[in-house]
Amino acid sequence: MSESSRDKAEGKGSQAKGVMKEKTGQAVNDDKMAREGTKEKTKGYAKEKKGEIKDK
């Protein structure tokens, strides 16, 4: 697997994990967990974009 593909896959995984954490935090009224999920989702998005840039 190329480095760019790995970055994109890891980014998608982090986004999915972040969304789940964010939604769980919202469901149980845990603001800290929801914020952590949002942060992780954003980092995943950035990593995915980094992989896309490497492809160009």
Backbone bond lengths (Angstrom), bond angles and torsions (degrees), N, CA, C in turn:
res aa  C-N    CA-C-N  psi(-1)  N-CA   C-N-CA  omega(-1)  CA-C   N-CA-C  phi
1 M - - - 1.456 - - 1.523 107.78 -
2 S 1.318 115.99 131.04 1.458 119.85 179.73 1.526 110.44 -70.95
3 E 1.310 114.62 160.58 1.467 119.85 -179.15 1.522 111.86 -61.83
4 S 1.331 116.51 -37.83 1.464 119.24 179.74 1.527 110.76 -67.49
5 S 1.329 116.66 -39.34 1.475 120.10 177.86 1.518 110.72 -65.75
6 R 1.319 116.20 -38.59 1.462 120.85 178.72 1.530 110.55 -64.16
7 D 1.332 116.18 -43.93 1.469 119.92 178.31 1.528 110.96 -60.87
8 K 1.324 116.34 -42.97 1.459 119.62 -179.63 1.532 110.97 -65.32
9 A 1.325 116.78 -43.03 1.468 120.16 -179.93 1.523 111.47 -65.67
10 E 1.326 117.02 -44.31 1.467 120.45 178.10 1.529 110.51 -63.88
11 G 1.317 116.12 -38.08 1.462 120.29 178.33 1.520 111.96 -62.78
12 K 1.328 116.09 -44.47 1.475 120.16 178.48 1.525 110.42 -63.17
13 G 1.345 116.19 -40.45 1.462 120.07 178.73 1.519 112.10 -63.55
14 S 1.318 116.15 -43.41 1.464 120.20 178.23 1.522 111.66 -64.48
15 Q 1.326 115.93 -37.89 1.462 119.30 177.97 1.521 110.54 -62.71
16 A 1.327 116.22 -45.02 1.469 120.35 -179.12 1.528 110.81 -63.78
17 K 1.326 115.84 -44.00 1.468 120.40 178.75 1.525 109.98 -63.04
18 G 1.325 116.62 -41.49 1.460 120.81 179.73 1.513 112.57 -63.80
19 V 1.335 116.37 -41.26 1.466 120.24 179.30 1.523 109.82 -63.38
20 M 1.339 116.62 -44.16 1.464 119.86 179.74 1.529 111.22 -62.21
21 K 1.322 115.67 -43.40 1.464 120.25 179.93 1.525 110.63 -65.18
22 E 1.316 115.93 -42.40 1.460 121.39 179.71 1.538 110.63 -61.70
23 K 1.329 116.39 -48.66 1.467 120.87 -178.57 1.530 111.14 -65.94
24 T 1.327 117.20 -39.25 1.462 120.56 177.88 1.520 110.17 -63.54
25 G 1.332 116.57 -44.35 1.461 121.12 178.23 1.520 111.89 -59.60
26 Q 1.319 115.90 -40.94 1.469 119.83 178.25 1.530 110.76 -66.72
27 A 1.328 116.55 -39.69 1.464 120.82 -176.94 1.526 112.27 -66.48
28 V 1.332 116.34 -34.82 1.469 119.92 -177.46 1.531 111.78 -103.01
29 N 1.332 116.56 13.04 1.476 122.49 -179.51 1.524 112.84 55.38
30 D 1.331 115.83 42.82 1.463 121.88 176.95 1.528 107.43 -108.76
31 D 1.329 115.70 94.28 1.467 120.73 -175.73 1.520 112.63 -61.80
32 K 1.319 116.88 -37.22 1.467 120.62 -179.50 1.530 109.91 -62.78
33 M 1.320 117.32 -46.00 1.460 120.95 179.50 1.526 110.85 -63.70
34 A 1.308 117.01 -41.06 1.464 120.99 179.03 1.530 110.80 -62.55
35 R 1.340 116.87 -42.42 1.473 120.63 177.91 1.525 111.12 -64.75
36 E 1.339 117.00 -41.59 1.464 120.52 178.23 1.525 110.58 -61.54
37 G 1.329 115.99 -39.98 1.454 120.21 178.09 1.512 112.01 -63.60
38 T 1.309 116.77 -42.67 1.466 121.23 178.29 1.525 110.33 -62.59
39 K 1.319 115.98 -42.35 1.473 121.35 179.23 1.532 110.61 -62.83
40 E 1.327 116.45 -45.71 1.460 120.84 -179.57 1.533 111.20 -65.09
41 K 1.313 116.49 -39.35 1.463 121.89 178.22 1.533 109.75 -62.09
42 T 1.310 116.52 -42.86 1.469 121.34 -179.72 1.528 110.87 -66.15
43 K 1.324 116.85 -42.47 1.469 120.24 177.74 1.526 110.61 -62.37
44 G 1.323 116.23 -39.71 1.459 120.39 178.31 1.511 111.85 -63.33
45 Y 1.316 116.14 -41.29 1.464 121.04 178.12 1.529 109.93 -61.52
46 A 1.321 116.38 -43.12 1.468 120.45 179.97 1.530 110.86 -64.39
47 K 1.324 117.12 -40.88 1.464 120.35 -179.56 1.529 110.77 -66.75
48 E 1.320 116.42 -39.07 1.465 120.08 177.66 1.533 109.84 -62.21
49 K 1.326 116.89 -44.41 1.462 120.96 179.42 1.531 111.14 -63.71
50 K 1.332 116.29 -36.52 1.466 121.04 177.38 1.531 109.39 -60.38
51 G 1.326 116.71 -42.59 1.463 120.52 177.63 1.509 112.29 -64.46
52 E 1.331 117.11 -38.55 1.459 120.53 178.71 1.516 110.98 -65.81
53 I 1.327 117.36 -37.16 1.453 121.02 179.18 1.522 110.64 -67.12
54 K 1.333 116.55 -37.09 1.464 120.27 179.28 1.537 111.42 -64.33
55 D 1.329 116.68 -28.43 1.462 120.45 178.93 1.527 112.54 -68.77
56 K 1.307 117.10 -23.70 1.468 120.80 -175.41 1.499 112.31 -84.44
